[in-house]
């Protein structure tokens, strides 16, 4: 039993490192390809995601996420109280493993991607592995691949990766890693919900 634990611990550490900040392998891989400055215009032109919050909101927050990442799941919850102030566009990528590509594709293909993401995150929290990627998802898997290529060109090193314009200054803000709701609101220039 100890041997199994010792073998699983490095694997778990590798997953958390890729999810959280300060992952050294991902930047090295990104550096091997051509990098470019983070650009909201590039995200709007090339990325495919799904929107949470008011589609009419003038404030948009882009989140690159991996369906297998526990830090992305945390940010999913932390962002919900802010959806009245900004729309969040969640962009699935494949960083951690092949399951992430299929699950990201399944979420994109769902009739209600927000509900699919809620179901996926509930399954992940219960350690059931997330939603299954069934059916013909070739188109959506190609979209996840393009999202991942863009993420790599921006040289992000971990997920979740947040890109937005600050609501007050209009300056581009980026952040890698999950933030609790008050800190996320501060990063984006939004008003923290009362009681958070």
C-alpha positions in Angstrom: 0.0 0.0 0.0 2.8 2.4 0.8 4.4 1.8 -2.6 1.2 2.7 -4.4 1.0 5.9 -2.4 4.5 6.8 -3.2 3.8 6.3 -6.9 0.7 8.3 -6.8 2.1 11.2 -4.9 4.5 12.4 -7.7 1.6 12.2 -10.2 -0.7 14.2 -8.0 2.1 16.8 -7.5 2.6 17.1 -11.2 -1.1 17.7 -11.8 -1.2 20.4 -9.1 2.0 22.1 -10.4 0.5 22.4 -13.9 -2.7 23.8 -12.4 -1.2 26.2 -10.0 1.4 28.9 -10.3 5.1 28.5 -10.8 5.1 25.5 -13.1 8.5 25.4 -14.7 7.8 22.8 -17.4 5.0 24.7 -19.2 7.0 27.9 -19.8 9.8 25.9 -21.2 7.4 24.2 -23.6 5.9 27.6 -24.5 9.3 29.1 -25.1 10.0 26.4 -27.7 7.2 27.9 -29.8 6.9 31.5 -31.0 5.4 33.7 -28.3 3.4 36.8 -28.6 2.0 39.5 -26.2 -1.4 38.7 -24.6 -4.1 40.3 -26.6 -7.8 40.5 -26.1 -8.3 41.1 -29.8 -6.4 37.8 -30.5 -8.6 36.0 -27.9 -11.8 37.4 -29.5 -10.6 36.4 -33.0 -9.2 32.9 -32.3 -10.5 31.4 -29.1 -13.8 29.5 -28.5 -15.4 29.4 -25.2 -18.8 29.8 -23.4 -20.2 32.8 -21.6 -21.3 33.0 -18.0 -23.1 36.2 -16.9 -24.9 38.9 -19.0 -24.0 38.6 -22.7 -24.7 42.3 -22.9 -22.2 43.3 -20.3 -19.5 45.7 -21.5 -17.0 44.1 -19.2 -15.6 40.8 -20.3 -13.2 38.5 -18.5 -11.5 35.6 -20.4 -10.5 32.5 -18.5 -8.3 29.8 -20.0 -9.0 26.6 -18.0 -8.3 22.9 -18.0 -11.2 20.6 -17.2 -9.0 18.5 -15.0 -7.6 21.4 -12.9 -8.8 21.8 -9.3 -7.6 25.4 -9.3 -9.9 26.1 -12.3 -12.8 24.5 -10.4 -12.1 26.8 -7.5 -12.1 29.9 -9.8 -15.4 28.7 -11.3 -17.0 29.0 -7.9 -15.2 32.3 -6.9 -16.2 34.0 -10.2 -20.0 33.3 -9.8 -20.7 36.2 -7.4 -19.2 38.6 -10.0 -21.2 37.5 -13.0 -23.7 40.4 -12.5 -20.9 42.9 -13.1 -19.0 41.2 -15.9 -19.4 38.3 -18.4 -16.9 35.6 -18.0 -15.8 33.7 -21.2 -14.5 30.3 -20.2 -12.0 28.9 -22.7 -11.2 25.2 -22.4 -7.6 24.0 -23.2 -5.7 20.7 -22.9 -2.8 21.1 -20.5 -2.9 18.3 -18.0 -4.0 15.2 -19.8 -6.1 13.9 -22.7 -9.3 13.7 -20.6 -9.2 17.5 -20.4 -9.5 17.9 -24.2 -12.5 15.6 -24.4 -14.2 17.1 -21.4 -13.6 20.6 -22.6 -15.0 19.6 -26.0 -18.0 18.1 -24.3 -18.7 21.3 -22.3 -18.4 23.3 -25.5 -20.8 21.0 -27.4 -23.4 21.0 -24.6 -26.8 22.6 -25.2 -26.2 24.5 -21.9 -22.4 24.7 -21.3 -22.9 26.4 -17.9 -25.0 23.6 -16.7 -22.5 21.1 -18.2 -19.6 22.9 -16.4 -21.6 22.8 -13.1 -22.2 19.1 -13.5 -18.5 18.5 -14.4 -17.2 20.4 -11.4 -19.6 18.6 -9.1 -18.4 15.3 -10.4 -14.8 16.4 -10.0 -15.5 17.5 -6.4 -16.9 14.1 -5.7 -13.8 12.5 -7.2 -15.9 10.9 -9.9 -13.6 12.1 -12.8 -15.9 14.7 -14.4 -18.3 14.5 -17.3 -17.9 11.9 -20.0 -16.9 13.0 -23.5 -19.3 11.0 -25.7 -20.4 11.4 -29.2 -18.7 13.1 -32.2 -16.7 15.9 -30.7 -14.2 16.3 -33.4 -15.1 19.9 -34.1 -15.0 20.9 -30.5 -11.8 19.0 -29.9 -10.2 21.1 -32.7 -11.5 24.2 -31.0 -9.9 23.1 -27.7 -6.6 22.5 -29.7 -6.7 26.0 -31.1 -7.4 27.4 -27.7 -4.4 25.5 -26.3 -2.2 26.8 -29.2 -3.2 30.4 -28.3 -2.6 29.8 -24.6 0.9 28.5 -25.5 1.7 31.4 -27.8 0.8 33.8 -24.9 3.4 31.8 -22.9 1.1 31.3 -19.9 2.6 28.8 -17.5 -0.4 27.5 -15.6 -4.2 27.4 -15.4 -6.5 29.1 -14.8 -5.2 32.1 -16.7 -7.3 35.3 -16.5 -7.2 38.1 -19.1 -9.4 41.2 -18.9 -9.4 45.0 -19.0 -9.5 46.6 -15.6 -13.0 48.0 -15.1 -11.7 51.4 -13.8 -8.4 52.0 -15.6 -9.0 50.1 -18.8 -5.5 48.6 -18.5 -4.9 45.0 -19.6 -4.7 42.7 -16.6 -3.6 39.1 -16.6 -3.3 36.6 -13.7 -2.3 32.9 -13.5 -4.0 30.9 -10.7 -7.3 31.0 -8.8 -8.2 34.0 -6.6 -11.0 34.2 -4.0 -13.9 36.4 -4.9 -12.7 39.6 -3.1 -9.2 39.4 -4.7 -10.6 38.5 -8.1 -12.9 41.6 -7.9 -9.9 43.8 -7.0 -7.9 42.4 -9.9 -10.7 43.2 -12.3 -11.7 46.5 -10.8 -15.1 45.2 -9.8 -17.1 45.7 -6.6 -16.7 42.8 -4.2 -20.1 41.4 -3.3 -21.2 42.2 0.2 -20.4 39.5 2.7 -17.4 38.1 0.7 
